Amino acid sequence: MWTFIHKWGSPKWFYAISAKVQPWCWAVSLILIATGTVWGLAFTPTEVNQGQGDSFRIIYVHVPAAFLAQSVFVSMAAASLVFMVWKVKVADMAATVMAPFGAVMTFVALFSGAVWGVPTWGTWWMWDARLTSMLILLFLFLGVIALRSAFTRREGGSKAASVLAMVGVINIPIIKYSVDWWFTLHQSATFTLTSRPLMPMEMWLPLLIMVLGFYCFFIALTLMRTRSEILRREIDKRWVRDLIKEAQ
Amino acid sequence: MTQGQKATSTILETPVPGGLWVAFTATLKRDVTLMFRRRGELLNPLVFFALVITLFPIGISPDRAVLALIAPGLLWVAALLAALLSLDSLFRTDYDDGSLEQMLLAPQPLAALSLAKVLAHWLLTGLPLALVAPLLGVTLALPLGSYAVLALSLLLGSASLSLIGAIGAALTVGIARGGVLLSLIILPLYIPVLIFGVGAVQAAVIGEGVAAHLAMLGALLAASLLLAPWAIAASLRISING
């Protein structure tokens, strides 16, 4: 058991094993995203209950991105914990590459929400509870990225960013619930879209496929970017040099 | 054991460190003394607070009805920014002159010593801010009956702000120009405190019960009191050892 975990901590072993796993993750994620996109955009009936029309189809990007944004922060904090407790370098490399991806996903969720808001709410931005928590999440991501890059020595930056990620992950539920509380106190009476009605099955299935596809995409991309991070950081090691020689 | 043996054994033993409480009060006393020696700096957050509050009637409207409506939020946001501004210097001088390293080497847990430092910081920034806020509330035509709640909410809230902010100050103390970065990483974490703080004052303005908001502020303070010292200690170790 322990040797297995320690193996994962070795950059060389991780590099070798991820080369085998990676293509499968890419294949699965591309198939799922392609299926979900085509199904969701072309074959799902138009929304009629709330009169959103075809604009509701943006949820097939918005919801998976929003799910992913939060999951990426939690994964990043988990990787940071592994790095801080067991000094596993690969975990820190994974946390490094997850942060920008999470920030992008948060931005995608916010942007697609804004685009959806134009036909539905008649405005690009609403200080809605979910939008506000998402915006704060984006700032948390940006803070972790900025703190990491502010250190001149990489090790210090890694540890500082890890602490901040862990502090952030404790605060995410607190922020979320306090923003919900704040919003319910200030909620205007005209706005009633906060409680979504249950989604019919034919809308829900492609959404599920898209969410799964996005998660696989996250795994595949993290593996790929961690691999390049390994090469970048371990450039002085013999096995990386051998690898480069082989490639030439 | 003869007299001679006793003497040797005491020499060989490591000197008995002072208890936790001794170290805590000593650090607190030292920090308060040091801060009182730079009285000008002590006033800066308060002047900043008053100055920011002055900007709003000029920037928005001198109309008392308009100001009364936004006063709770303005006072809280300005106090929050003033507290944030003073955080950068929390560990800075100790980092520069090496006393922080002595704290790291001390036999007492670093978490307790940093808690003493945060307490000193709160006593000389958070507490005065909470006491001055009602005065500035008068200039913003804050409705009667909410002054005590304003002071109380700031009293509870600013303690959490100091604790949470100290994590950021500890993380950025090793970075040459960490001021903006400090705000960037700490402000998102301040939002829950802001929500419940302003909520308490607004509830007092419209005559609703304030107990729930104050209880939430107290809960946030309890949680940060429990968790923040460890994060501060870990961050200080990172900033010094890299």
HADDOCK unambig.tbl for C-alpha pairs under 7 A between the chains (distance, minus, plus):
assign (segid A and resid 136 and name CA) (segid B and resid 188 and name CA) 5.93 0.50 0.50
assign (segid A and resid 139 and name CA) (segid B and resid 188 and name CA) 6.59 0.50 0.50
assign (segid A and resid 140 and name CA) (segid B and resid 185 and name CA) 6.72 0.50 0.50
assign (segid A and resid 140 and name CA) (segid B and resid 188 and name CA) 6.45 0.50 0.50
assign (segid A and resid 143 and name CA) (segid B and resid 184 and name CA) 5.73 0.50 0.50
assign (segid A and resid 143 and name CA) (segid B and resid 185 and name CA) 4.62 0.50 0.50
assign (segid A and resid 151 and name CA) (segid B and resid 175 and name CA) 6.62 0.50 0.50
assign (segid A and resid 155 and name CA) (segid B and resid 242 and name CA) 6.29 0.50 0.50
assign (segid A and resid 156 and name CA) (segid B and resid 238 and name CA) 6.20 0.50 0.50
assign (segid A and resid 156 and name CA) (segid B and resid 239 and name CA) 6.94 0.50 0.50
assign (segid A and resid 156 and name CA) (segid B and resid 242 and name CA) 4.23 0.50 0.50
assign (segid A and resid 159 and name CA) (segid B and resid 238 and name CA) 6.58 0.50 0.50
assign (segid A and resid 160 and name CA) (segid B and resid 171 and name CA) 6.07 0.50 0.50
assign (segid A and resid 160 and name CA) (segid B and resid 235 and name CA) 6.62 0.50 0.50
assign (segid A and resid 160 and name CA) (segid B and resid 238 and name CA) 6.60 0.50 0.50
assign (segid A and resid 171 and name CA) (segid B and resid 189 and name CA) 6.76 0.50 0.50
assign (segid A and resid 174 and name CA) (segid B and resid 192 and name CA) 6.86 0.50 0.50
assign (segid A and resid 175 and name CA) (segid B and resid 191 and name CA) 6.82 0.50 0.50
assign (segid A and resid 175 and name CA) (segid B and resid 192 and name CA) 5.50 0.50 0.50
assign (segid A and resid 178 and name CA) (segid B and resid 192 and name CA) 5.51 0.50 0.50
assign (segid A and resid 178 and name CA) (segid B and resid 195 and name CA) 6.78 0.50 0.50
assign (segid A and resid 182 and name CA) (segid B and resid 195 and name CA) 6.33 0.50 0.50
